[in-house]
């Protein structure tokens, strides 16, 4: 699946086949963008076994991975369980000493 945002509309595509088309919300229309994301996710679930069977954490991770790929290639999102695992690896599963 892919998103085509050329023009006045945003389209969810499966190959070249449009699955959903919505008008692009105004840049400051947070509710419009949130509704667009919900609509596109619902359409993706209807048409994709991978999206339908993904966990919430996997969907959030994929969303932020794609977002940061376009906005800031040096940033990344780490979900709660991965963040805990990474933190434990850095500090040995214990709190950092106060002197540091």
N, C-alpha and C positions, 0 to 999 in steps of 0.2 A: 504494500500500500504506500501511497505517496500523497503529499499535499501539494496542490498547485495554487499559488497565491498571486498569480499574474492577473491583472485586471481588477474589476470592482468586486468580484466574488472570490471566495476561497472554496476549492473543491477537494474532496477526498476521492482519490483514484485507486482503482485496482487495475494495474497496467494502464491502459488508455481509457478504461471505462469509468465514468463518474459514478460514485456511489452516493454522494451527498454534495450539494452546493448550497452555500449560504453567503449572504452579503457580508462583506468585510466590515466589522464594527469600527466605529471611530476610535482613534488611538487612545483616548482617555475613557472609553466606555468599558470599565472593568466588568460590569455585569454582562455586557454583550460578549466580551471575550470569554468569560467563564461559561456562558451558555453555549457558545460555539464549541468550546472544548468538550463539554458534556455531550452535545449532539454528535460530534465527530467520534467520540469514544463509543457511544451507543451504536453508531453505524458500523464502526470497525468491529465491534463485538458480533454484530449480526453476520458479517461477511468473512471473519477470520477466526479459524480455530485457535491460532496462536494468541490472539488478543483475548478471546473468550476464556482460555484456560490459564492465562497469566494471573499471577497473584497481584494484589494491590501494590505491594512493594516493587514488583517487577515493572508494573505500569508507571509508577511514579519515577522509578529510576530511568526508564526509557524516555519519559517526558523530559526530565531534567538533562539527560545526556544530549538529547537533540536540541534542547533550548540553548545549552551552553556551547554546543558545536557551532551555533550561529552567532551567539553574542560574545562569548569570551572563551577562546580555545585554551586558556590557562586555568579556568575554573572547572570544578566538577562537583557533583552532588554525591554525597555518601549517605545512604539511608541509615536509619537508627541501628539496625543490627550490625551492619558493616562498620559503622562509626565506633560502636562498642568494641568490636573485635580489633579494629585498628588501634584504638586507645589502649586496650589491654596489651597488645604487642609492643607498643611504644613504652609503656610504663611497667610492664611486667605484671599486669593484673592487680596492681596496688596503686594507691594514691602517690603522687609525686611528693618527695620530701619538701617541707615548707622552706627549707634553706635554699632551694633552687629557684 
